[in-house]
Amino acid sequence: MTRPAETPSVPALDLKAQYRAIRDEVEPMILELMESQQFVLGANVAGLEEEVAAYCGASHAVGCASGTDALLLPLMAWGIGPGDEVITSPFTFFATAGVIWRLGARPVFVDIDPGSYNLDPSRLADAISPRTRAIIPVHLYGQAADMDPINAIAADRGLKVLEDAAQAIGAGYEGKRAGVLGHASAFSFYPSKNLGGFGDGGLITTEDAELASRMKRLRVHGMEPKYYHAEVGLNSRLDALQAAVLRIKLRHLDAWTAGRRALAESYRDLFEAAGLLGLVTLPTELPGRVHVYNQFVIRVDAELRDPLRARLSESQIGSEIYYPIPLHLQECFAPLGHKAGDFPASERAAGETIALPMYPELPTQAARRVVEAVAGFYRDRGLLPSRREHAA
């Protein structure tokens, strides 16, 4: 007697699928690198810097050890430190505010626009004080923040703008790509990113040659020339292995982005066909933007969010929450004096959002399973007509 075939799981992210497609390009390069024994900085890092700068339309790029350091290095180069304030979003990954705090500066939060999840420019001016030095808008989930009004306010007040583009390589804003929308832009190459390495890695783009030069010095302990240190920097060198892998992956990035965007459209069609649009809020792609869907994040009533995730898990469907606790309510930032209710749009998003499986190799049939599981959850609660009623 044969057993029925098990239903395959649908992971939130499948990096193995991506690797299988590029294995024949990557493995010879790794062997070549091993033969060279040149593992830190060097020709591959310089090549990646040149290629990513060209991809973004930027003049300069500086590789570093992580996306966190890609946020930290520009702030260090601008001399931001104790007594300074830097404005950013409370609804983002911890590093965005963590690098501000690490330098002894104060993170100042501005609530998000609930449709895009990005910093709300209409609230920005009220957060600026005489101590404000910079603004870090986050291009969350792969969609650029509304940079024109942010840049206009920054220019009027003499502030630096650092794009947190960790999730947004290739994202478009009014005909430009993330990477040239501020004074500097920070990218992450963590494996889960649209352009991910085989470990940690980061990069900064900028039009400012002097800034690029200083960041290159800061990433090697402030050393220039060798063993001479005019200032104290970091050990934040990008590994040649990561750079070599990323150079190969960069060739595929536009195709992968197209796959992500096609999957997002499939999800939209499937959610609409299932009659879920009044129950589930889908991602919004704003005019003038090119969303690259590092995540496909839906929004549901807060009391249903965790039960829905449990149903997805029972159905062997992966999901994630980005991010369950907004930064102003994190314990380590208690000295800032914030309380629940201070940034209501961010707090609601933290309680209502779920990231569904999103990667370019995800088959349409798997996306259909995801949406069917969501629909089944709502049908079981009497919130969605049965299939028979829906067909009628």
Beta strands, then each sheet from edge to edge (+ up, - down):
strand 1: 60-64
strand 2: 85-88
strand 3: 106-109
strand 4: 132-136
strand 5: 160-164
strand 6: 172-173
strand 7: 176-177
strand 8: 184-188
strand 9: 202-206
strand 10: 289-290
strand 11: 296-299
strand 12: 353-356
sheet 1: 1+ 9- 8+ 5+ 4+ 2+ 3+
sheet 2: 7+ 6- 10+
sheet 3: 11+ 12-
end
